[in-house]
Amino acid sequence: MSRPEPEVIVNYQDGYAYSKGKMEEAFRSGLFEKPAQKSKDTPKVACKKEDIDLIMNEFEIPRAQAEKTLQENGGDLMKTIKAMITP
């Protein structure tokens, strides 16, 4: 009688693997249930839809990232663009 092999979800070429038991344990521990931290240091600024669309299209980034970047720069389009192109 041979011992059953553990149920493996993914095997990688470098030898790492994720097992079902370990994944279930991580979920039970509440690791993935923690709510996202909201930053309170950036005040909510009203951003124009046209500005968000422009940043999304020109920099080819998702809407959420465009909104966040615009928020961080106080809703100022020119300041946002300069911040994105400056290393």
QUIKA-V718109 format. One record per residue. N is the residue number from 1. RES is the residue in one small letter. SS is DSSP state (~ for helix, > for strand, _ for the rest). OMEGA is omega in whole degrees, 0 to 359 (NA if undefined). NEAR is the number of other C-alpha atoms within 12 Angstrom. Layout:
BEGIN
n={N | N}
res={RES | RES}
ss={SS | SS}
omega={OMEGA | OMEGA}
near={NEAR | NEAR}
END
This chain:
BEGIN
n={1 | 2 | 3 | 4 | 5 | 6 | 7 | 8 | 9 | 10 | 11 | 12 | 13 | 14 | 15 | 16 | 17 | 18 | 19 | 20 | 21 | 22 | 23 | 24 | 25 | 26 | 27 | 28 | 29 | 30 | 31 | 32 | 33 | 34 | 35 | 36 | 37 | 38 | 39 | 40 | 41 | 42 | 43 | 44 | 45 | 46 | 47 | 48 | 49 | 50 | 51 | 52 | 53 | 54 | 55 | 56 | 57 | 58 | 59 | 60 | 61 | 62 | 63 | 64 | 65 | 66 | 67 | 68 | 69 | 70 | 71 | 72 | 73 | 74 | 75 | 76 | 77 | 78 | 79 | 80 | 81 | 82 | 83 | 84 | 85 | 86 | 87}
res={m | s | r | p | e | p | e | v | i | v | n | y | q | d | g | y | a | y | s | k | g | k | m | e | e | a | f | r | s | g | l | f | e | k | p | a | q | k | s | k | d | t | p | k | v | a | c | k | k | e | d | i | d | l | i | m | n | e | f | e | i | p | r | a | q | a | e | k | t | l | q | e | n | g | g | d | l | m | k | t | i | k | a | m | i | t | p}
ss={_ | _ | _ | _ | _ | _ | _ | > | > | > | > | _ | _ | _ | _ | _ | > | > | > | ~ | ~ | ~ | ~ | ~ | ~ | ~ | ~ | ~ | _ | _ | _ | _ | _ | _ | _ | _ | _ | _ | _ | _ | _ | _ | _ | _ | _ | _ | _ | _ | ~ | ~ | ~ | ~ | ~ | ~ | ~ | ~ | ~ | ~ | ~ | _ | _ | _ | ~ | ~ | ~ | ~ | ~ | ~ | ~ | ~ | ~ | ~ | _ | _ | _ | _ | ~ | ~ | ~ | ~ | ~ | ~ | ~ | ~ | ~ | _ | _}
omega={181 | 181 | 181 | 179 | 179 | 180 | 182 | 180 | 182 | 171 | 178 | 183 | 183 | 175 | 179 | 179 | 175 | 179 | 182 | 181 | 180 | 178 | 179 | 179 | 179 | 178 | 180 | 182 | 179 | 182 | 184 | 183 | 182 | 180 | 179 | 179 | 176 | 179 | 182 | 181 | 179 | 179 | 180 | 181 | 177 | 180 | 179 | 179 | 181 | 179 | 179 | 179 | 180 | 180 | 179 | 184 | 184 | 183 | 179 | 179 | 179 | 181 | 182 | 180 | 178 | 178 | 181 | 181 | 179 | 178 | 181 | 181 | 174 | 180 | 181 | 184 | 182 | 179 | 179 | 180 | 178 | 180 | 182 | 182 | 179 | 181 | NA}
near={3 | 4 | 5 | 7 | 8 | 13 | 15 | 16 | 15 | 15 | 13 | 11 | 7 | 7 | 8 | 11 | 17 | 18 | 18 | 17 | 15 | 16 | 19 | 16 | 14 | 15 | 14 | 12 | 12 | 12 | 13 | 13 | 10 | 9 | 8 | 8 | 7 | 10 | 11 | 8 | 9 | 15 | 16 | 18 | 16 | 19 | 26 | 18 | 16 | 17 | 25 | 30 | 22 | 23 | 34 | 24 | 15 | 16 | 18 | 15 | 18 | 17 | 22 | 15 | 20 | 31 | 30 | 27 | 32 | 36 | 26 | 26 | 24 | 21 | 27 | 22 | 27 | 17 | 19 | 28 | 24 | 15 | 17 | 23 | 12 | 8 | 6}
END
